[in-house]
Amino acid sequence: MTFRIPLSRPSLNASDRRAVARVLKTNTLSGGPALAEFEGAFAQYHGVEQAVGLASGTQGLILALRALGVGHGDQVLIPSFTFVAVINAVWAVGAVPVVLDVEPRTWNMDMRAASRYQDAKAAIVVHNFGMSIDPLEIDRLQDQHGIPVIEDACEALGSRYAGHLAGTRGRCGVFGFYPNKPITTGEGGMLITGDPELADKIRVLANQGRKAGQWLDHEEPGTNARLSEMQAALGASQLARIEQLLARRQRVAEWYGKVLVDVGAVTLAPQISEQAHAWFTYPILVDKDLRDRLQVELAAKGIQTGRYFPPIHLQPVFKTQATRMDQQPINSEQLAHSCLCLPLFPELRRREVQDVVAVIRSFLSHCR
């Protein structure tokens, strides 16, 4: 189905296209200067020592777990209210996911519940919708409770909490560059860390278990999780204007906030003063008895929306794999049954935002 206002749209310009075209004029399509440039710029933006370009954010999570020594039977803490890639990564290394609820104040993982699992081998902490978790909570989990944190910042590039960028506080941070993300490489991802040994380990694992320069010498089981030169060139071009892209997302979010604030049946996403959102999308809460009908109405008017996220513990696959649940994730279930994500991308126009909200107002007024 084609929508006149899609949920997301990649922001591509002439510079992006020229960057990719320059790579295609060379004979180096993998592991060349474009990748080195993108990794260097990404590390510099985040103020960290190392960045490793990868095939996807999911691969970043899998390889981070492997590099931290997580394997068969180990427990990994994850939130229920998130994308299924998180639990897939845990299962991929043979570990057992321990599914925790989220906090209603932040929509992110309950870090106090996480601190009870002293025997966990790692925690994947997700910055949902680009809303950063308090970095002090990450520090406490790692320093006081000894649980290494992998930050899933796939939706949170450029998001900050008290000035700290998402992805920079854990043992490593993982980012994704799918077309709906703040910057895109089509498919692709990046892992950042301040630990050179961890970065080297990730590079070996992502390159079929071999070190650079050892083409047919493989030290351990690996995979192909490399990022191509074309993808890296596009990513570097996009990253060069990341602040502009984030500012445009913020502008769209402010438009929504101003026209939705007085709609009684709608609850806006949490606004915490220390946070600077990356605005992956624009989530609202609507009464669960109305949410699905509202989505149908918006679709009928040519407006695409998303029901993010079906709780991981209610996914059919959850019943077929080894898992553990902290307690019934009530908050995750309530959010999942009422959350509706509205279109948000840098080129979205103010009148299109007004269009979306006009449909919402009209629908809700007829449901009273």
Order of alpha helices (4+ residues) and beta strands (2+ residues): alpha-alpha-beta-alpha-beta-alpha-beta-alpha-beta-alpha-beta-beta-beta-beta-beta-alpha-alpha-alpha-beta-beta-beta-alpha-beta-alpha-beta-alpha
